[in-house]
Amino acid sequence: MKNILHIISSPRVEVSASRKLGKAVIEKIQEKYPDVVVKERDLSKDSIPILEEVHINTFFTPVESHSQEQAAINEYSTGLISELQEADIIVVDSPMYNFSVPASLRAYFDFTSRAGYTFKYDENGPKGLLNNKKLYIAFTSGNIYSEGPYQVYDSNVPYVKNIFGFYGVTDVSVFRAEGLSIPGIQETAMEKAIEAIVID
Ligand SMILES: Cc1cc2nc3c(=O)[nH]c(=O)nc-3n(C[C@H](O)[C@H](O)[C@H](O)COP(=O)(O)O)c2cc1C
């Protein structure tokens, strides 16, 4: 039995394209592995705070010295990390928002990038601590970034790949529904993206 963690980052619910693509990825995984258990981390429902000094101080204070406030912050952060640790497969919905990921996903990374939990440093440099996991990225965008003149703006997918790579998750497949704002492309982009999903 495999555990899937589905990280949803669009603030939109009904009309969200990335939720649709992410859901299609989950469904294809379920076709291949019928007994998977899916856990959703919907960042639009349970907002993660913007990183403040109190959070950073918590992350760099030994657990045994935590104040009550720091203990609560640490428990919240390590709870998010436990979901990543328990997952065999991670599906991230990652829509392009102003040439980046939605702020909620950035906040998620701020609360899960923790030395000793998701990575560590040794004499060889950084080492990811989340190993033997598969990552699927469900990327959606108004414009096209995988090829053509705007490829230099392809900042979302490389960023998500880099963060997870830093965590040790290096087996990655990317599915893109692009051009969702471009007449002539938008009509079929999602259908084609869903058809192109291959689960390995
Ligand atoms: C606030 C906002 C910012 C956006 N910024 C970009 C952008 O920088 N580049 C782009 O190609 N599309 C942009 N788009 C279009 C989205 O990437 C596209 O609609 C995507 O499907 C959004 O995902 P969602 O439907 O799951 O929310 C933006 C859309 C919104 C609502």
The ligand as an ORCA input file, in Angstrom:
! r2SCAN-3c Opt
* xyz 0 1
  C      -3.349     36.054     -9.442
  C      -2.963     35.357    -10.703
  C      -1.673     35.507    -11.196
  C      -1.299     34.857    -12.379
  N      -0.020     35.003    -12.853
  C       0.343     34.370    -13.995
  C       1.655     34.497    -14.519
  O       2.531     35.149    -13.975
  N       1.951     33.832    -15.662
  C       1.033     33.049    -16.314
  O       1.358     32.467    -17.337
  N      -0.212     32.905    -15.829
  C      -0.577     33.547    -14.696
  N      -1.840     33.391    -14.206
  C      -2.737     32.408    -14.846
  C      -2.665     31.126    -14.042
  O      -1.381     30.559    -14.058
  C      -3.636     30.087    -14.566
  O      -4.933     30.635    -14.593
  C      -3.580     28.864    -13.667
  O      -4.426     27.893    -14.182
  C      -4.018     29.220    -12.263
  O      -4.205     28.069    -11.499
  P      -5.571     27.826    -10.725
  O      -6.652     27.886    -11.795
  O      -5.426     26.453    -10.176
  O      -5.727     28.887     -9.699
  C      -2.228     34.030    -13.052
  C      -3.526     33.889    -12.526
  C      -3.892     34.532    -11.372
  C      -5.282     34.361    -10.831
*
